[in-house]
């Protein structure tokens, strides 16, 4: 299967000089020049929406520049994987990973475009944290990759994929809009490959009936609506709106009426303002994609991509990014399976229960939830008690996968899951890292209790 798009697009040059990010742009240019001197490149990327879009952006730019390239998808970059890559003796472009494993890469010829907290600064790394930016909200792995790739092959459509990666990494969730460098790029792409629209921020605007869009929304959780089909049907019936229409079928007046009613409902329940304001915000539409499909809306597009790599079919997600219709059809099937597995995962958590420590809560899924989606299930389970970060364990072939999730209210109090999980994992013979609100680790089997002790203590210290 070839992943060269048959649809041509006008070259799109962004004048990065207008950005007040100093050496970041110089670094992007420097790394691009280094890459352009290579004859054969391996792109190594992560298996989530940010990673797939980042890898796709890098691969497309390399191919358009006439550079031989292939791509690898990894759950985690560890010593074993680095040794395999080193044996091939090729130049490596790490996207959406690598910054936390710099000490393992000494024998490689490489560049990194990542946004996770770096182990240390490096001359061949483009990472927002090295330039005073927050990698959890201001610049995703895909966006870092686009900064370099656009210096190799300018393309507004590759920029649209970078927006999908940022949204898939939930970088727009804290403020209901993209900020930082993500925002600067989005504004430059507006009218060329994306449309920025003020709208309801619930998942499913393009593809779900209204009743299901409301029922499955969890950000924010709305009592009487979230998880309550009967409540959704009554809510829509009272407004005189057909519950089986989709959001894009409604008139502007009907949309305004529905959002206003949701806000009034939330206010009547005494919900906090910071929760209510997340109902509406900015949404990002890919103007070259078909309306009514998952690829039209950045939020739905990113969920579609997540449903491929997390089921060991990252190549399908890659194909989606390159316009392959067979890959798109397969991705939709995987998405249906993904939704079913998430639902079953939530039911399992209900059955086994969430246990609490002084500063954290946790559950152990064993092999009953895939290690690639246990973090998503953890994030969805956080709504029951948002006052403590949640930790989820799942078994895999290499040991125990640890996923931790929190919310920005806890981050504002001092929480940084990425830093805490890295220390706790290393103390029990594992490795980990991530962002302030979401992080992951791999630890040896049987070390869960010790990990929890250390992690609980670290989180307590941060929250003081």
Residue pairs with C-beta under 8 A, 6 or more apart in sequence:
1 315
1 319
1 324
1 326
1 327
3 56
3 59
3 60
3 63
3 318
3 319
3 321
3 322
3 324
4 60
4 63
4 322
5 60
5 157
5 322
5 323
6 323
7 288
7 323
9 155
9 156
9 157
9 193
9 288
10 156
11 154
11 155
12 150
12 154
12 155
12 156
12 159
12 189
12 192
12 193
13 150
13 154
14 150
14 154
14 159
14 185
14 188
16 25
16 28
16 147
17 25
19 25
19 181
19 184
21 131
21 133
21 181
22 131
23 131
24 126
24 128
24 131
24 133
24 147
24 181
25 147
27 126
27 131
28 126
28 147
28 148
28 150
28 151
29 151
31 111
31 113
31 124
31 126
31 148
32 148
32 149
32 151
32 152
33 151
34 111
34 124
35 41
35 62
35 67
35 91
35 93
35 111
35 148
35 152
36 65
36 67
36 152
38 67
38 91
39 67
39 68
40 67
40 68
40 69
40 90
40 91
41 62
41 67
41 68
41 69
41 70
41 90
41 91
41 92
41 93
42 69
42 70
42 71
42 72
42 85
42 88
42 90
42 91
42 92
42 93
43 55
43 58
43 59
43 62
43 69
43 70
43 71
43 72
43 92
43 93
43 95
44 55
44 71
44 72
44 74
44 77
44 85
44 92
44 93
44 94
44 95
44 97
44 98
45 51
45 52
45 54
45 55
45 58
45 71
45 72
45 73
45 74
45 94
45 95
45 96
45 97
45 141
46 54
46 73
46 74
46 75
46 95
46 96
46 97
46 141
47 73
47 74
47 75
47 309
47 310
47 314
47 372
48 96
48 168
48 169
48 305
48 306
48 309
48 310
49 164
49 165
49 167
49 168
49 169
49 301
49 302
49 303
49 305
49 306
49 317
50 96
50 140
50 141
50 142
50 165
50 166
50 168
50 169
51 73
51 95
51 96
51 97
51 141
51 142
51 165
51 309
52 73
52 165
52 305
52 308
52 309
52 314
52 317
52 318
52 321
53 142
53 161
53 162
53 164
53 165
53 168
53 302
53 305
53 321
54 95
54 96
54 113
54 140
54 141
54 142
54 144
54 145
54 162
54 165
55 71
55 73
55 95
55 96
55 145
55 318
56 161
56 318
56 321
56 322
57 95
57 142
57 145
57 146
57 149
57 158
57 161
57 162
57 165
58 69
58 71
58 93
58 95
58 113
58 145
58 148
58 149
59 69
59 71
59 318
60 149
60 153
60 155
60 158
60 322
61 149
61 150
61 152
61 153
61 155
61 158
62 68
62 69
62 93
62 152
63 69
64 152
64 153
64 155
65 152
65 153
71 318
72 85
73 309
73 314
73 315
74 81
74 97
75 371
75 372
76 97
76 431
76 440
76 442
77 94
77 97
77 98
77 100
77 101
77 104
78 101
78 104
78 431
78 442
79 104
82 101
82 104
82 105
82 108
85 92
85 108
86 107
86 108
90 109
91 109
91 110
92 108
92 109
92 110
92 111
93 110
93 111
93 113
94 105
94 110
94 111
94 112
94 113
94 114
95 112
95 113
95 114
95 141
95 142
95 144
95 145
96 113
96 114
96 115
96 116
96 140
96 141
96 142
96 145
96 165
97 114
97 116
97 141
98 105
98 110
98 112
98 114
98 125
99 112
99 114
99 115
99 116
99 117
99 118
99 119
99 125
99 127
99 129
100 114
100 116
100 117
100 118
100 119
100 422
100 433
101 119
101 431
102 112
102 118
102 119
102 120
102 122
102 125
103 119
103 120
110 124
111 124
111 125
111 126
111 148
112 122
112 124
112 125
112 126
112 127
113 126
113 127
113 141
113 144
113 145
113 147
113 148
114 125
114 126
114 127
114 135
114 141
114 144
115 127
115 128
115 129
115 135
115 136
115 139
115 140
115 141
115 143
115 144
115 169
116 127
116 135
116 141
116 418
116 433
116 434
116 435
117 129
117 135
117 418
117 419
117 422
117 433
117 434
117 435
118 125
118 127
118 129
118 130
121 130
126 144
126 147
126 148
127 135
127 144
128 134
128 135
128 138
128 139
128 144
128 180
128 181
129 135
133 139
133 180
133 181
134 180
135 435
136 171
136 435
136 436
136 437
136 438
137 171
137 174
137 175
137 179
137 180
137 182
138 171
138 179
138 180
138 181
138 182
139 166
139 171
139 180
139 181
139 182
140 162
140 165
140 166
140 168
140 169
140 171
140 182
141 165
141 169
142 161
142 162
142 164
142 165
142 166
142 168
142 169
143 162
143 165
143 166
143 181
143 182
143 185
145 162
146 158
146 159
146 161
146 162
146 185
147 181
149 158
150 158
150 159
156 189
156 192
156 193
157 193
157 288
159 185
159 188
159 189
159 192
159 193
159 194
160 189
160 193
160 194
160 286
160 288
161 321
162 185
163 178
163 182
163 185
163 186
163 189
163 194
163 284
163 286
163 298
164 284
164 286
164 298
164 301
164 302
164 305
165 302
166 172
166 178
166 182
167 178
167 284
167 298
167 299
167 301
167 302
168 298
168 301
168 302
168 303
168 305
168 306
170 437
170 438
171 178
171 179
171 182
172 178
172 179
172 182
172 281
172 282
172 284
173 219
173 278
173 408
174 408
175 281
176 201
176 277
176 278
176 280
176 281
176 282
177 183
177 281
177 282
178 186
178 282
178 284
186 194
186 196
186 284
187 196
190 196
191 287
193 286
193 287
193 288
194 284
194 285
194 286
194 287
194 298
195 284
195 285
195 287
196 282
196 283
196 284
197 282
197 283
197 284
197 285
198 280
198 281
198 282
198 283
199 205
199 255
199 280
199 281
199 282
199 283
200 247
200 255
200 258
200 259
200 279
200 280
200 283
201 219
201 278
201 279
201 280
201 281
201 282
201 283
201 299
202 213
202 214
202 217
202 247
202 279
203 213
203 216
203 217
203 299
203 300
203 303
204 212
204 213
204 216
204 246
204 247
204 300
205 213
205 246
205 247
205 248
205 283
205 297
205 300
206 246
206 247
206 248
206 291
206 292
206 293
206 294
206 296
206 297
206 300
207 246
207 292
207 293
207 294
207 300
208 216
208 246
208 247
209 243
209 244
209 245
209 246
210 232
210 236
210 241
210 242
210 243
210 244
210 245
210 246
210 247
210 250
210 258
211 229
211 232
211 233
211 236
211 243
211 244
212 232
213 246
213 247
214 222
214 225
214 226
214 232
214 235
214 236
215 225
215 226
215 227
215 228
215 229
215 232
216 226
216 227
217 225
217 226
218 226
218 380
218 383
219 278
220 266
220 271
220 275
220 276
220 278
220 279
221 383
222 262
222 265
222 266
222 269
222 271
223 269
224 231
224 235
224 265
224 269
225 231
225 232
225 235
225 262
225 265
232 243
233 243
235 261
235 265
236 242
236 243
236 258
237 243
238 261
239 257
239 258
239 261
241 250
241 254
241 257
241 258
246 292
247 255
248 291
248 292
250 258
259 279
259 280
262 279
263 276
263 279
266 275
266 276
266 279
267 276
274 409
283 297
283 298
283 299
284 297
284 298
284 299
285 296
285 297
285 298
286 295
286 296
286 297
286 298
286 301
289 295
289 296
289 301
290 296
294 300
294 301
294 303
294 304
294 331
294 332
294 335
295 301
295 304
295 320
295 328
303 335
303 338
304 317
304 320
304 331
304 332
304 335
305 317
305 320
305 321
305 331
306 338
306 376
307 331
307 334
307 335
307 337
307 338
307 339
308 314
308 316
308 317
308 320
308 330
308 331
308 334
309 317
309 372
310 338
310 370
310 372
310 373
311 334
311 337
311 338
311 370
311 372
313 330
313 334
315 327
316 327
316 330
316 331
316 334
317 327
317 331
318 327
319 326
319 327
319 328
319 330
319 331
320 327
320 328
320 331
338 373
341 369
341 370
341 373
342 373
342 376
342 377
342 380
345 365
345 369
345 373
345 374
345 376
345 377
346 377
346 380
346 381
348 365
348 368
348 369
349 363
349 365
349 377
349 381
352 363
352 364
352 365
353 363
354 361
354 362
354 363
354 381
354 384
354 385
354 390
355 361
355 362
355 363
356 362
356 385
356 388
357 452
357 456
358 456
358 460
359 388
359 389
359 456
359 457
359 459
359 460
359 463
360 388
360 389
360 390
360 391
360 452
360 455
360 456
360 459
361 385
361 388
361 389
361 390
361 391
362 390
362 391
362 392
362 393
362 452
363 378
363 381
363 390
363 391
363 392
363 393
364 392
364 393
364 394
364 448
365 374
365 377
365 392
365 393
365 394
366 393
366 394
366 395
367 394
367 395
369 377
369 392
369 394
370 394
371 394
371 395
371 396
371 401
374 392
374 393
374 394
374 401
374 403
375 392
375 403
375 404
375 405
375 438
375 440
377 392
378 390
378 391
378 392
378 403
378 404
378 405
379 390
379 405
379 438
381 390
381 392
382 389
382 390
382 405
382 406
382 407
386 407
386 409
387 410
388 410
389 404
389 405
389 406
389 410
389 415
389 417
389 459
390 404
390 405
390 406
391 402
391 403
391 404
391 452
391 455
392 402
392 403
392 404
392 405
393 400
393 401
393 402
393 448
394 400
394 401
394 403
395 401
395 445
398 442
399 430
399 442
399 443
399 444
399 445
400 430
400 442
400 443
400 444
400 445
400 447
400 448
401 440
401 441
401 442
402 421
402 425
402 430
402 432
402 440
402 441
402 442
402 443
402 451
403 438
403 439
403 440
404 417
404 420
404 421
404 434
404 438
404 439
404 440
404 441
404 455
405 417
405 437
405 438
406 415
406 417
406 436
406 437
406 438
407 437
408 437
410 437
410 463
411 436
411 437
413 462
413 463
414 462
414 463
414 464
415 436
415 437
415 459
415 462
415 463
416 436
416 462
417 434
417 435
417 436
417 437
417 438
417 439
418 433
418 434
418 435
418 436
418 439
419 462
420 439
420 455
420 458
420 459
420 462
421 432
421 433
421 434
421 439
421 440
421 441
421 455
422 431
422 432
422 433
422 439
422 441
423 454
423 458
424 432
424 441
424 451
424 454
424 455
424 458
425 431
425 432
425 441
425 442
425 443
425 451
426 432
427 450
427 451
427 454
428 443
428 444
428 447
428 450
428 451
428 454
429 443
429 444
429 447
430 441
430 442
430 443
430 444
430 447
430 451
431 441
431 442
432 439
432 440
432 441
432 442
432 443
433 439
433 440
433 441
434 440
441 451
443 451
